[in-house]
Amino acid sequence: MFWQGLEPFGTVLAANGPEQVRHSLVAVKRLGAASRRSTILTVDDEPSIRSAICAIFEDEFDVLEAQDGQTALDIVRSRRVDVVLLDLRMPGVSGLTVLERLLTVNRDVKVILVTAVDNARTAVAAMKIGASDYLTKPFDTAELFGVVRHALHGPAGHRTQAVHAVVTGPEIGVCTSVAVILSSRCGITVEAATPEALNAPGPKNDHDISIDLSSFGRGLVRVARKFGDSGAESAVFRAGTAAGRVFDVLLPASFDFTGLLRELSEILPLRPTCSPRPQDLIGRVIARVAADYSDTSVKRLANDLSMSTDHLSRAFRDEAAMTAKRYIVRVRLEVAKCLLRATGDKMEAIASRVGFYDAAHFSHVFHELVGVSPGRYRCLAATGAAAMGS
């Protein structure tokens, strides 16, 4: 117990007086707070997702579960909760409404909104209400741990800026491979999209940053920053860089993925565990996945790069903040999300294109990692329902 070894209260009072006692009690309170485990509440109507969250955090935190917003509110009213992982799509009541009610009950609780569909308007709305952060499925364990720890131990009253970036270009494999790696290395949401998808009719996302890879094959990348109402621009771009709205990044060679990451590391924020000067290995992995995302594997990558799978896995994880296997799966799913948003292709065709055995296997993995079925994702993206949490 944290109070073991402390003198009895009466002895302290007699020896030191009321003022010293006050300081002693403050110290005891701090010691007690430091010794207890933080409590995480996961709110999701999918039992499998709640179970996965519990498995990830139960060794380090006390983890509670709620299948709907009302249950979450009852838990927060009845006991101490430090962090809430709140799914945007809640049955009956939207996640944004639950977020607002949670913060009405307890202004000190840190709420991280989790959604299956990238949308800047949703992120901005959540941050204005008071969310601590915003995550898009699928995310890996390291990313989730980092966001939770930042919510717990970041500056008091800090709220992460809602920032949304898009990577565009004619080659969907290149765009998604870059978008996934930037999303993992940087503290922002990054989406891949073809120019046709951006120009198509229907709901639009408001992007704070646009990274155009149309001339990547000539060693040129164009980055555009938007001055908007979100206030994200000043928080994302490092001081002293890119004073204008649009600027060009010149690379030493065509399709230089490592060079691209190094240049963007000078502009965008990085997670603390990621080096601003990544090794050439990460660029070589990105290049191979971009070219053959549907048929590659960690074993095949290791053979192509003349190294063991263990060496590849360790080195890539250190640079990318995710495993190589996770990276391949996320790229495939991002390609699938692009196709679901931009085309009317059948699930069988999309499954085959992104390297899954069949439509059933594709739908199972997509639902498990993104949180909704491919068909539901397509509907949400087409109607813009996810934008307002409905």
Protein Blocks (a to p, Z undefined) as FASTA:
>chain_A
ZZgoiacfklmmmmnojmlmmmmmmmmmmmmmmmpccddddddfbfklmmmmmmmmmmmm
ccdddfbfklmmmmmmmpccfbdcddfbaghiafklmmmmmmmmpmmbccddddfbdcfk
lmmmmmmnopabdcdddddfklmmmmmmmmmmmcehiacdddddddddfblklmmmmmmm
mmmmpccdcddddfklmmpgcdddddfbdcdfklmmnopacddddddfkommmmmpcghi
akbfbdcdddfbehilklmmmmmmmmmccdfkbcfbdcfklmmmmmmmmmmmmlgcfklm
mmmnopafklmmmmmmmmnopafklmmmmmmmmmmmmmmmmmccdfklmmmmnopablml
mmmmmmmmnopafklmmmmmmnommmnoZZ
